[in-house]
Amino acid sequence: MPDIDAVLLGKESETLATQIACVDSAQQFQIKVAASFEAVEQCIDKQNADSSVLFLSGDDVLHHVKNASDFVQVVVVSELKERASELLSLGATDFLPLPLSSARLHRCLDHFAQLVSLRAAKQQNDRIDALLRRKNGMSIAAFLSALENLKSSSLNELCSTLCVKSGSDWIRLNLEEILWFEAAGDYVCIYTQSGSHIVCRPLKQFENELCGDTFKRVSRSVIVNLANVKGFTQCHNGGLQANIQGDHQVKVGRRYRHTLDMVSP
């Protein structure tokens, strides 16, 4: 489970820090005491603000709660029970009345721990969904549905294809049939045994996603499928070219020759 920054500001900070430390789930909370409101932002990692909570106490809660809620979740710890609704409307996420109940604090901390875990799970889910859509043109739901309906013998078939968007259409290419990728500006042309397809995607992205043992970059603009490379020819000018199935040739850049194990220096 992700850690949570618990930043404490106000006259109840020391007491609150002691009480938080006594809660069973306290090990997930990294307690930080801020000496002033200006110091609060220094205690919070802005890239991880969703996993932070500010406990405000003291006489200035009404003044600080609105500004603080703009960048962090805020829990107000106060005797001002009659102002609880107002504080919540100003942006506070929770209100803990004084004197503070251990059971109430426990529920508050558990709530934030669950909230942060759910948010982290959603972010991970979104990353996986984006990757699947980019690589196979399928959402997580569609991919799971495909897996459920696949025979075990068909799983390898699903993993051995590349789904790309060419124009307005999603197409699925068999990796074994891909000959080479060639970049031209912001676009990449994918040459296959049956034709070619132009996609708007960086060549580097294909290089990162495909198996490096099979798909090798041979120049700044070309990645070849070694399974479909018949051999290499030394040119009269000292250059080198890859001979690809179907009588195709592509130039091999000098700086990339050392990555091709089958090429003699």
C-alpha positions as a Markdown table, in Angstrom:
| # | Residue | x | y | z |
|---|---|---|---|---|
| 1 | Met | 0.0 | 0.0 | 0.0 |
| 2 | Pro | 1.3 | 3.5 | -0.8 |
| 3 | Asp | 2.6 | 5.7 | 2.0 |
| 4 | Ile | 0.6 | 8.8 | 3.0 |
| 5 | Asp | 2.1 | 12.1 | 4.1 |
| 6 | Ala | 0.3 | 13.3 | 7.2 |
| 7 | Val | 1.2 | 16.9 | 7.7 |
| 8 | Leu | 0.2 | 18.5 | 11.0 |
| 9 | Leu | -0.2 | 22.2 | 11.6 |
| 10 | Gly | -1.5 | 24.0 | 14.7 |
| 11 | Lys | -1.5 | 23.8 | 18.4 |
| 12 | Glu | -2.8 | 20.2 | 18.5 |
| 13 | Ser | 0.0 | 18.9 | 16.3 |
| 14 | Glu | 2.1 | 17.2 | 19.1 |
| 15 | Thr | -1.0 | 15.5 | 20.7 |
| 16 | Leu | -2.2 | 14.4 | 17.3 |
| 17 | Ala | 1.1 | 13.0 | 16.3 |
| 18 | Thr | 1.2 | 10.9 | 19.4 |
| 19 | Gln | -2.4 | 9.7 | 18.8 |
| 20 | Ile | -1.8 | 8.8 | 15.2 |
| 21 | Ala | 1.3 | 6.8 | 16.1 |
| 22 | Cys | -0.9 | 4.7 | 18.4 |
| 23 | Val | -3.3 | 3.7 | 15.6 |
| 24 | Asp | -2.7 | 0.2 | 14.1 |
| 25 | Ser | -2.4 | 1.5 | 10.5 |
| 26 | Ala | 0.0 | 4.3 | 11.5 |
| 27 | Gln | 2.9 | 2.7 | 9.8 |
| 28 | Gln | 1.4 | 3.8 | 6.4 |
| 29 | Phe | 1.4 | 7.4 | 7.5 |
| 30 | Gln | 4.6 | 9.5 | 7.4 |
| 31 | Ile | 4.0 | 12.2 | 10.1 |
| 32 | Lys | 5.4 | 15.7 | 9.4 |
| 33 | Val | 4.9 | 18.7 | 11.6 |
| 34 | Ala | 4.8 | 22.1 | 9.8 |
| 35 | Ala | 5.9 | 25.1 | 11.8 |
| 36 | Ser | 3.8 | 27.5 | 9.7 |
| 37 | Phe | 1.3 | 27.5 | 6.9 |
| 38 | Glu | 4.0 | 28.6 | 4.5 |
| 39 | Ala | 5.9 | 25.4 | 5.4 |
| 40 | Val | 3.1 | 23.1 | 4.6 |
| 41 | Glu | 3.8 | 23.0 | 0.9 |
| 42 | Gln | 7.4 | 22.2 | 1.6 |
| 43 | Cys | 6.3 | 19.1 | 3.5 |
| 44 | Ile | 4.2 | 17.8 | 0.6 |
| 45 | Asp | 5.5 | 16.2 | -2.5 |
| 46 | Lys | 3.5 | 17.9 | -5.2 |
| 47 | Gln | 3.8 | 15.0 | -7.5 |
| 48 | Asn | 2.3 | 12.8 | -4.7 |
| 49 | Ala | -0.2 | 15.4 | -3.4 |
| 50 | Asp | -3.1 | 12.9 | -3.8 |
| 51 | Ser | -1.4 | 10.7 | -1.2 |
| 52 | Ser | -1.1 | 13.5 | 1.4 |
| 53 | Val | -3.5 | 14.8 | 4.1 |
| 54 | Leu | -3.2 | 18.0 | 6.2 |
| 55 | Phe | -4.5 | 18.0 | 9.8 |
| 56 | Leu | -5.3 | 21.6 | 10.7 |
| 57 | Ser | -5.9 | 22.7 | 14.3 |
| 58 | Gly | -5.8 | 26.0 | 16.3 |
| 59 | Asp | -7.4 | 29.3 | 16.0 |
| 60 | Asp | -6.6 | 29.9 | 12.3 |
| 61 | Val | -8.4 | 26.9 | 10.8 |
| 62 | Leu | -11.1 | 29.0 | 9.2 |
| 63 | His | -8.5 | 31.2 | 7.6 |
| 64 | His | -6.3 | 28.3 | 6.3 |
| 65 | Val | -8.8 | 25.6 | 5.3 |
| 66 | Lys | -9.9 | 27.2 | 2.0 |
| 67 | Asn | -6.3 | 27.9 | 0.8 |
| 68 | Ala | -5.0 | 24.5 | 1.9 |
| 69 | Ser | -7.8 | 22.6 | 0.2 |
| 70 | Asp | -6.7 | 23.9 | -3.2 |
| 71 | Phe | -3.7 | 21.5 | -3.1 |
| 72 | Val | -4.2 | 18.9 | -0.4 |
| 73 | Gln | -7.0 | 17.1 | 1.4 |
| 74 | Val | -7.7 | 18.7 | 4.7 |
| 75 | Val | -8.9 | 17.4 | 8.1 |
| 76 | Val | -9.9 | 20.0 | 10.6 |
| 77 | Val | -9.3 | 19.1 | 14.3 |
| 78 | Ser | -11.2 | 21.7 | 16.4 |
| 79 | Glu | -13.6 | 22.5 | 19.2 |
| 80 | Leu | -15.7 | 24.5 | 16.8 |
| 81 | Lys | -18.3 | 21.8 | 16.4 |
| 82 | Glu | -20.9 | 24.4 | 15.5 |
| 83 | Arg | -18.7 | 25.5 | 12.5 |
| 84 | Ala | -18.2 | 22.0 | 11.2 |
| 85 | Ser | -20.6 | 22.4 | 8.3 |
| 86 | Glu | -19.0 | 25.7 | 7.3 |
| 87 | Leu | -15.5 | 24.2 | 7.4 |
| 88 | Leu | -16.6 | 21.3 | 5.2 |
| 89 | Ser | -18.2 | 23.7 | 2.8 |
| 90 | Leu | -15.0 | 25.7 | 2.6 |
| 91 | Gly | -13.1 | 22.6 | 1.4 |
| 92 | Ala | -12.3 | 20.4 | 4.4 |
| 93 | Thr | -12.6 | 16.7 | 3.7 |
| 94 | Asp | -13.3 | 15.7 | 7.3 |
| 95 | Phe | -13.9 | 17.3 | 10.7 |
| 96 | Leu | -12.6 | 15.8 | 14.0 |
| 97 | Pro | -14.1 | 17.3 | 17.1 |
| 98 | Leu | -12.1 | 17.9 | 20.3 |
| 99 | Pro | -11.6 | 16.2 | 22.6 |
| 100 | Leu | -10.4 | 13.7 | 20.0 |
| 101 | Ser | -11.8 | 10.2 | 20.2 |
| 102 | Ser | -9.3 | 7.4 | 19.3 |
| 103 | Ala | -12.1 | 5.5 | 17.5 |
| 104 | Arg | -13.0 | 8.6 | 15.4 |
| 105 | Leu | -9.3 | 9.2 | 14.5 |
| 106 | His | -9.0 | 5.5 | 13.6 |
| 107 | Arg | -11.9 | 5.7 | 11.2 |
| 108 | Cys | -10.5 | 8.9 | 9.6 |
| 109 | Leu | -7.1 | 7.4 | 9.0 |
| 110 | Asp | -8.7 | 4.2 | 7.6 |
| 111 | His | -10.8 | 6.2 | 5.3 |
| 112 | Phe | -7.8 | 8.0 | 3.8 |
| 113 | Ala | -5.8 | 4.8 | 3.6 |
| 114 | Gln | -8.6 | 3.2 | 1.6 |
| 115 | Leu | -9.0 | 6.3 | -0.5 |
| 116 | Val | -5.3 | 6.5 | -1.4 |
| 117 | Ser | -5.2 | 2.8 | -2.2 |
| 118 | Leu | -8.3 | 3.0 | -4.5 |
| 119 | Arg | -6.8 | 6.0 | -6.3 |
| 120 | Ala | -3.4 | 4.2 | -6.8 |
| 121 | Ala | -5.3 | 1.2 | -8.1 |
| 122 | Lys | -7.3 | 3.4 | -10.5 |
| 123 | Gln | -4.1 | 5.0 | -11.8 |
| 124 | Gln | -2.5 | 1.6 | -12.4 |
| 125 | Asn | -5.7 | 0.5 | -14.1 |
| 126 | Asp | -5.6 | 3.5 | -16.3 |
| 127 | Arg | -2.0 | 2.9 | -17.3 |
| 128 | Ile | -2.7 | -0.7 | -18.2 |
| 129 | Asp | -5.8 | 0.3 | -20.2 |
| 130 | Ala | -3.8 | 3.0 | -22.1 |
| 131 | Leu | -1.1 | 0.5 | -22.9 |
| 132 | Leu | -3.5 | -2.1 | -24.1 |
| 133 | Arg | -5.4 | 0.4 | -26.3 |
| 134 | Arg | -2.1 | 1.6 | -27.8 |
| 135 | Lys | -0.6 | -1.9 | -28.3 |
| 136 | Asn | -3.7 | -4.0 | -29.2 |
| 137 | Gly | -6.5 | -1.5 | -29.7 |
| 138 | Met | -8.4 | -3.1 | -26.8 |
| 139 | Ser | -9.6 | -1.8 | -23.5 |
| 140 | Ile | -9.0 | -3.8 | -20.3 |
| 141 | Ala | -12.6 | -5.0 | -20.4 |
| 142 | Ala | -12.4 | -6.0 | -24.0 |
| 143 | Phe | -9.0 | -7.8 | -23.4 |
| 144 | Leu | -10.4 | -9.7 | -20.4 |
| 145 | Ser | -13.5 | -10.7 | -22.4 |
| 146 | Ala | -11.2 | -11.9 | -25.2 |
| 147 | Leu | -9.1 | -13.9 | -22.8 |
| 148 | Glu | -12.3 | -15.5 | -21.3 |
| 149 | Asn | -13.4 | -16.6 | -24.7 |
| 150 | Leu | -10.1 | -17.8 | -26.0 |
| 151 | Lys | -9.1 | -21.4 | -26.1 |
| 152 | Ser | -5.8 | -22.0 | -24.4 |
| 153 | Ser | -4.2 | -22.7 | -27.8 |
| 154 | Ser | -5.3 | -19.3 | -29.0 |
| 155 | Leu | -3.5 | -17.3 | -26.3 |
| 156 | Asn | -0.2 | -17.3 | -28.2 |
| 157 | Glu | -2.0 | -16.1 | -31.3 |
| 158 | Leu | -3.3 | -13.0 | -29.3 |
| 159 | Cys | 0.2 | -12.3 | -27.9 |
| 160 | Ser | 1.9 | -12.6 | -31.3 |
| 161 | Thr | 0.0 | -9.8 | -33.0 |
| 162 | Leu | 0.4 | -6.0 | -33.0 |
| 163 | Cys | -2.6 | -3.8 | -33.2 |
| 164 | Val | -2.2 | -0.3 | -34.7 |
| 165 | Lys | -4.4 | 2.5 | -35.9 |
| 166 | Ser | -4.0 | 3.2 | -39.6 |
| 167 | Gly | -6.1 | 6.2 | -40.6 |
| 168 | Ser | -9.4 | 5.7 | -38.9 |
| 169 | Asp | -9.2 | 1.9 | -38.7 |
| 170 | Trp | -7.6 | -0.4 | -36.1 |
| 171 | Ile | -5.8 | -3.3 | -37.8 |
| 172 | Arg | -4.1 | -6.4 | -36.2 |
| 173 | Leu | -0.8 | -7.4 | -37.7 |
| 174 | Asn | 0.8 | -10.8 | -37.3 |
| 175 | Leu | 4.3 | -10.0 | -35.9 |
| 176 | Glu | 5.8 | -12.8 | -38.1 |
| 177 | Glu | 4.6 | -11.1 | -41.2 |
| 178 | Ile | 6.1 | -7.7 | -40.5 |
| 179 | Leu | 9.3 | -7.1 | -42.6 |
| 180 | Trp | 10.4 | -3.7 | -41.3 |
| 181 | Phe | 9.3 | -0.3 | -39.8 |
| 182 | Glu | 10.5 | 2.9 | -41.4 |
| 183 | Ala | 10.0 | 6.3 | -39.9 |
| 184 | Ala | 9.2 | 9.5 | -41.8 |
| 185 | Gly | 8.7 | 12.5 | -39.6 |
| 186 | Asp | 5.9 | 11.8 | -37.1 |
| 187 | Tyr | 4.8 | 8.8 | -39.0 |
| 188 | Val | 6.0 | 5.2 | -39.4 |
| 189 | Cys | 5.3 | 2.9 | -42.3 |
| 190 | Ile | 5.0 | -0.7 | -41.4 |
| 191 | Tyr | 6.0 | -3.0 | -44.3 |
| 192 | Thr | 4.5 | -6.5 | -44.2 |
| 193 | Gln | 4.5 | -9.5 | -46.5 |
| 194 | Ser | 1.1 | -8.5 | -47.8 |
| 195 | Gly | 1.4 | -4.7 | -48.0 |
| 196 | Ser | 2.2 | -1.6 | -46.0 |
| 197 | His | 0.4 | 0.6 | -43.3 |
| 198 | Ile | 1.1 | 4.1 | -42.2 |
| 199 | Val | 0.6 | 4.9 | -38.5 |
| 200 | Cys | 1.1 | 8.1 | -36.5 |
| 201 | Arg | 3.4 | 6.8 | -33.7 |
| 202 | Pro | 7.1 | 7.4 | -32.9 |
| 203 | Leu | 9.5 | 4.7 | -34.1 |
| 204 | Lys | 11.0 | 4.7 | -30.5 |
| 205 | Gln | 7.7 | 3.4 | -29.2 |
| 206 | Phe | 7.8 | 0.4 | -31.4 |
| 207 | Glu | 11.4 | -0.2 | -30.4 |
| 208 | Asn | 10.4 | -0.2 | -26.7 |
| 209 | Glu | 7.4 | -2.4 | -27.1 |
| 210 | Leu | 8.7 | -5.1 | -29.4 |
| 211 | Cys | 11.0 | -7.9 | -28.6 |
| 212 | Gly | 14.6 | -6.6 | -29.0 |
| 213 | Asp | 15.9 | -10.1 | -29.9 |
| 214 | Thr | 13.7 | -10.2 | -33.0 |
| 215 | Phe | 13.2 | -6.5 | -34.0 |
| 216 | Lys | 16.4 | -4.6 | -34.3 |
| 217 | Arg | 17.0 | -1.0 | -35.2 |
| 218 | Val | 19.5 | -0.9 | -38.0 |
| 219 | Ser | 19.4 | 2.9 | -38.6 |
| 220 | Arg | 17.9 | 6.1 | -37.2 |
| 221 | Ser | 14.8 | 5.5 | -39.2 |
| 222 | Val | 14.5 | 1.7 | -39.6 |
| 223 | Ile | 13.7 | -1.3 | -37.5 |
| 224 | Val | 13.9 | -4.8 | -39.2 |
| 225 | Asn | 12.3 | -8.1 | -38.2 |
| 226 | Leu | 15.4 | -10.3 | -38.1 |
| 227 | Ala | 13.2 | -13.4 | -38.7 |
| 228 | Asn | 12.6 | -12.0 | -42.2 |
| 229 | Val | 16.2 | -10.9 | -43.0 |
| 230 | Lys | 17.9 | -13.3 | -45.4 |
| 231 | Gly | 21.3 | -11.8 | -45.0 |
| 232 | Phe | 23.5 | -8.7 | -45.2 |
| 233 | Thr | 25.5 | -7.5 | -48.2 |
| 234 | Gln | 28.7 | -5.3 | -48.1 |
| 235 | Cys | 28.3 | -2.5 | -50.6 |
| 236 | His | 31.2 | -1.1 | -52.8 |
| 237 | Asn | 31.2 | 2.2 | -50.8 |
| 238 | Gly | 31.8 | 0.3 | -47.6 |
| 239 | Gly | 28.2 | 0.5 | -46.5 |
| 240 | Leu | 26.0 | -2.4 | -45.5 |
| 241 | Gln | 22.5 | -3.4 | -46.5 |
| 242 | Ala | 20.0 | -5.9 | -45.0 |
| 243 | Asn | 18.4 | -8.2 | -47.6 |
| 244 | Ile | 14.8 | -8.7 | -46.6 |
| 245 | Gln | 12.3 | -11.4 | -47.7 |
| 246 | Gly | 10.6 | -10.3 | -51.0 |
| 247 | Asp | 13.8 | -8.8 | -52.5 |
| 248 | His | 13.8 | -5.7 | -50.4 |
| 249 | Gln | 16.9 | -3.9 | -49.2 |
| 250 | Val | 17.4 | -1.4 | -46.4 |
| 251 | Lys | 20.6 | 0.4 | -45.4 |
| 252 | Val | 22.3 | -0.4 | -42.1 |
| 253 | Gly | 23.8 | 2.6 | -40.3 |
| 254 | Arg | 27.4 | 2.3 | -39.2 |
| 255 | Arg | 26.6 | 3.0 | -35.5 |
| 256 | Tyr | 24.1 | 0.2 | -35.5 |
| 257 | Arg | 26.2 | -2.6 | -37.0 |
| 258 | His | 27.6 | -3.7 | -33.6 |
| 259 | Thr | 24.0 | -4.6 | -32.4 |
| 260 | Leu | 23.6 | -7.2 | -35.2 |
| 261 | Asp | 25.3 | -10.4 | -33.9 |
| 262 | Met | 25.2 | -12.0 | -37.3 |
| 263 | Val | 27.2 | -9.3 | -39.0 |
| 264 | Ser | 30.9 | -9.7 | -39.2 |
| 265 | Pro | 32.8 | -6.5 | -38.2 |
